């Protein structure tokens, strides 16, 4: 299965969680193409043609990112706005239909905060509606998201080992999901 992973972290050199996840996936799935937006486009000048070509080759697309203000980080939002245009990602001449989409993300906040009773007043599923709608509009087959809460910059120095452990567990779940997709026979 051709897999492309779009890394939307704004600066992976400062990441523990997302960097660990990507490194683990790269080791386990060396044929997966990982597109690190922060390294490719530090000035946010997206090469739309290159990004679209990578997506066209993929059977499974993974969006790997830290949950930023309950959505995508800025560089990934720019990427989405410029790459997922009418005629390519959606509309009568859309080209992404039938591809699998997996959201793979980390949150800084603890899981308990994402509930009706928690500080945010909403579950994580409530925040995923925008992604489900995007997938539906683009005829992408949205898969079960893979996420890990509590990987935060706050107090990171005291918790680096724990954050790496959480990220490695996250990567293992993502890898297992991708391998399961690859083993399913095409219809």
GIGIUR-V247575 format. One record per backbone hydrogen bond with DSSP energy under -0.5 kcal/mol. NH is the residue of the N-H (numbers start at 1). CO is the residue of the C=O. Records with the same first field share a line. If there is no record, write none. Layout:
BEGIN
NH=CO + CO
END
This chain:
BEGIN
3=1
4=60
5=33
6=4 + 62
7=5 + 35
8=6 + 64
14=11
15=12
20=16
21=17
22=18
23=19
24=20
25=21
26=22
27=23
28=24
29=25
32=29
33=3
34=32
35=5 + 33
36=34
37=7 + 35
39=36
40=36
41=37
44=41
46=44
48=46
51=47
52=48
53=49
54=50
55=51
56=52
57=53
58=54 + 55
59=2
60=2
61=100
62=4
63=102
64=6 + 62
65=63 + 104
67=106
68=71
69=67
71=68
76=73
77=73
78=74
79=75
80=76
81=77
82=78
83=79
84=80
85=83
87=90
88=85
89=85
90=85
94=91
95=88
96=88
98=139
99=96
100=59
101=141
102=61
104=63 + 102
105=146
106=65
107=148
113=110
114=111
115=113
118=115
120=113
121=115 + 118
124=114
126=123
127=123 + 124
128=124 + 125
129=126
131=128
132=128
133=129
134=130
135=131
136=132
137=133
138=134
139=136
140=135
141=99
142=140
143=101
146=103
147=145
148=105
150=109
151=107
152=150
156=153
158=155
159=155 + 156
163=159
164=160
165=161
166=162
167=163
168=164
169=165
170=166
171=167
172=168
173=169
174=170
175=171
176=172
177=173
178=174
179=175
180=176
181=177
182=178
183=179
184=180 + 181
END
